[in-house]
Amino acid sequence: MNNYVLTSDASGNATWKDPLLSSLWQKNVTNDISFLAGKIGIGTSTPNELVQFGDRFVFHNGGTKIFGFNFKFDPTIGDVRILPNVGFSELRFNNDGSFIIQNAPVGATGVAVSAQGRFTMDGIGGAQFQSFYGNGLQGGVKMIDGNNNLNLITTGVNNADLLFQSNTNQSDIVFNDKVGVLRGLLRVDVSGTDVAMTFKKYNGSTPVKDLFKVGYDGILYAAEIKVQLPVSGAFPDYVFDKEYKLMPLAELDKYITENKHLPNINTAAEVKENGLALGDMQVKQMEKIEELSLYIIAINKRLQEVEAKNTALQNQVQALQNK
């Protein structure tokens, strides 16, 4: 055999060996086998990385340790595909204990690969998923951050959407306390093109009551709604200040006749177009109620004056009749 040498072991067994390979493979006293130089290909004669299985599965032993599918590292380009028109994926292990799983669709060889999806687990328990289109980050989910928050992030032109889909037309978000006991459940019910949402209070597996519900008709059902007014918003006790200019009834009559609505109140057309702000309308209604109270008080005073004059006139008439 050309370029081979005949060797014999301690038992006298003879074997033809390639002297070049014999110098690269070594076995120590504990029978551990090591390969001293070059790349190892299993199922391929042209390995692209330290170890390659078949035509596209590799192990890269650089500063970052990588198990790659259709991956090889080019020192001038970076990550490239081994085969054209085949997808790309890799698992990276970093020295800080973090690891990254990322992938890219099919593409050409000889060009840098841009990841389209990436999952990262950092060295302190944080995790996030990111999506890319082209070369830019478009959005992702940070599952754990420094404050144990779940963040849905988008940096592109699209919305940060969270999709829930169920075979039962019901999707739930469950809220447990710190020991894992169910305390609340937000349920979305889909019926054809209609959607309803209910927030339920639970005590373990036992439902306690519905805290609020938005029905298929768009009506909000709740025991009570508390509206927090802005700091700058004043509740209309100012109506009772001495400096408040109460519109005379004659002017109010003229305004209503001309405008068909009360002063400082939205018109029907405005409400139809823009909706009704509960806090703002509650303030305006209270303003009108307090103004109405002042009108009633003023009318009552005038009525008392008329009644007093009427009583005096009746007494005068009675006195004349008694003469």
Sequence and secondary structure as in RCSB ss.txt:
>XXXX:A:sequence
MNNYVLTSDASGNATWKDPLLSSLWQKNVTNDISFLAGKIGIGTSTPNELVQFGDRFVFHNGGTKIFGFNFKFDP
TIGDVRILPNVGFSELRFNNDGSFIIQNAPVGATGVAVSAQGRFTMDGIGGAQFQSFYGNGLQGGVKMIDGNNNL
NLITTGVNNADLLFQSNTNQSDIVFNDKVGVLRGLLRVDVSGTDVAMTFKKYNGSTPVKDLFKVGYDGILYAAEI
KVQLPVSGAFPDYVFDKEYKLMPLAELDKYITENKHLPNINTAAEVKENGLALGDMQVKQMEKIEELSLYIIAIN
KRLQEVEAKNTALQNQVQALQNK
>XXXX:A:secstr
 TT EEEE TT  EEEE HHHHHHEEE TT  EEE SS EEES SS SSSEEETTTEEEEESSSEEEEESEEEET
TTEEEESSTTS EEEEEE TTS EEEEEE S  SSS    SEEEEE TTS EEEEEEETTEEEEEEEEE TTS  
EEEE SSS        TTSEEEEEEE TTS EEEEEEEEEETTEEEEEEEEEETTEEEEEEEEE TTS EEES  
     TT   GGGGGSTT     HHHHHHHHHHHSS TTS  HHHHHHH   HHHHHHHHHHHHHHHHHHHHHHH
HHHHHHHHHHHHHHHHHHHHHT 
